[in-house]
Amino acid sequence: AMNEKAVSVELGHALREWGVSGNHQEHVEFRRWIIKEAVSALRLKPDAKKSMESIKKSKFPKDIRSAYEHVLHNELTDKDFIYAYIDKCCDIDGPEEPFYRRPDKFNPSKVNYIRRKAHKHTKMEDIDPLTRFQFEICSTEVVLFQSWILKTEGQAAADGLFFEAAIACHALQHESCYNCKCRQTLRWNGGSGSAWQDLICTMCKSTFEVKTKANMMKVESNFDYYRSIPGGSFTEWCRLINNGERNQKKFLVMMPRTPALNRQLQKIHPVQIAEIDYVLPRIQPRTFNPNYSHVRLSTHVFFEEESKVV
C-alpha cells in the first residue's frame, strides 16, 4: 500500500540508484527535500474538476482521423515553454539510473547498490544527477513540432496518442464498462487537467488510464512478470485518490503499438486491462531540475493479481 513509510523507503532506494548517496550537505538536503515533498503530496486535494453532468454531455468523434485530431488538440498546453535537458551520459545505452538495487543474499533486510555495466567507466562527477543534467527552456511549439511532425523526439509518446484516440473511438461506441458492465456510459476524459482518467464511466465512476507498449511481448512482461509499469504524475495520482470517491475503481488499459496475429492470421491489437492496486513514486531526470519550486515525480504502477485480455 502507498503510505508515508512506503513512499519514503522507495525514494531512499531510488535516490541511491540515481547516485544521490553522498553524505555531503548538497545530497543530504536534496534527499530530505524530495522525501518531504512526496510525503506532503499524499495529502493533496484535487483541483476543480469537471462535473459528471458535463462529462456525460461531452462529445467525441466517431471516426479515427477526427478522434486523433481531437486528442492532439487536447494535448496542447497553455504554457509558453517547457524544459528540455542535456544529459552528460547521453551516449550510455541502457537505463538512465547508474545503479540498481539488489537484496543481499546473506541478509535479506540489507540492500546493495550495484553499478550498471553501461556506467562502469563513467566518471563519478558525471554520474551525480545534481550536475549531470543541464536544463534549458524550449518553446512548446518546437517540442510539439519535433514530436508530432518530424518525430525526431517523443516517437513513442506521439504514437501513444494515436492509439489512445483509437481506443477511445472504439470503446465509446462498442464497449461496455469493464467494471459495472453498463453500455453507452464510457466517456473520453483525457487532456490537461484529467491525469490518470483518459476514460471514465458515468455510471460507476471507474477511471481508465490508457498506456501503450512497442509490442505484445513488452505488454505481457509488464503484466505477467513485473506486475508493474512506469506511470504518470505522482502528484496527480495523489489528487485522484483524495477526490472523495472512496469506492471508485481505477484501471490500467494497455495495448501494443505493433499488431499481433490471431488464429485467423488477422492483424489485431489485443487490449489488456487490470485494476490498479497502488503506486509508488518514481524519479526521472526532470526530478533534478532546480527551476521547479515543487518536485516532479512519476510513478511505478502496480496491478492487482488478475488481469484480462479483452
Secondary structure, DSSP 4 states (H G I P E B T S, - for coil): ---HHHHHHHHHHHHHHTT----SHHHHHHHHHHHHHHHHHTTPPPPP---HHHHHH----SSHHHHHHHHHHHH--S-SEEEEEEETTTT--S-S-SEEEEE-SS-TT-EEEEE-GGGTT--HHHH-HHHHEEEEEEEHHHHHIIIIII-SS-HHHHHHHHHHHHHHHHHHHH-B-TTT--BS-EEE--STT-TT-SEEETTT--EEEEEEESSHHHHHIIIIIISEEEES-HHHHHHHHTSS-TT--EEEEEEESS-EE-TT--EE---EEEEEEEEEEE--GGGG-TT-SS---EEEEEEEEEEEE-
